[in-house]
């Protein structure tokens, strides 16, 4: 399928590409910039362009209600170039839409302006040491005591935990009923007493992953988002935003462009590989566009995430083969290649994605 872009969309892409490359010139190129390229300064610049919350409904607190495809265009240009969008990415991608869908007017007034202005960074307290892809197994508790929740437990792989202003915490407010019942979402200011954050240094030397420990952390009950004990469906909707976005397709596109320029295209096998990757980029974009326009079936983001992240792994393998021994030197490219094993793990492993696709979309038996 060939997409036909409007003149306004072409102009937006041109402007976004200009801003992205200018940011790379000033801040440096970040591999997987939606999760590794952290710059509060650039987030405020994105806000000045109106590119945070750009598709949210036009209301007193946020958004300008632009078409959903506009966010895809801006996001693709930013991440493909390696511009540092991480400081605002989670708030724009997930937390804002969650608050618009389930938050109270007071919560929207309190938290949305900071996201849209690029001033606040959010982390997501979801995975736990014994509850990674199986969210229903989480153990972190939030016990209601008077007009507060008292939170105890541990989260892991919490990106930006050390620099975030707020944690959007998925916790257990009740142990009664089936495992997926009793789960709630609570906003936790990260400067609340009782929170300990321990950054995790991965093999690329990045430190955005964190362990976060909660010990008798007191949060007002007004910070509960949506239905107490009934937030499992809310969280599943969040994951739809997380798994079906352009960030799952073009994270290492900048490395691909470097390798494609240096590849020996006189070799027919190399040409075939480049053609296969180019085709996969186009297929991945179609899948993402379907998610953005809400044309995909419910739960299909699992298939989108699976295809796109496995494509990114193939891109990393291509870059390694093209660069050869140079790819083993410890530099910016090598760090990007070392990150590739995480693509099919973050946000749910490929095996889990296939299970979701089979059971929830295709209706296959367990």
PyMOL commands that set and color helices and strands:
alter all, ss='L'
color gray80, all
select helices_A, chain A and resi 7-27+33-36+40-48+68-81+86-102+105-116+135-137+221-223+232-243+246-248+253-262+268-292+301-328+332-338+340-342+350-361
alter helices_A, ss='H'
color red, helices_A
select strands_A, chain A and resi 122-125+141-145+148-155+166-172+183-189+195-199+210-220+224-225
alter strands_A, ss='S'
color yellow, strands_A
deselect
rebuild
show_as cartoon
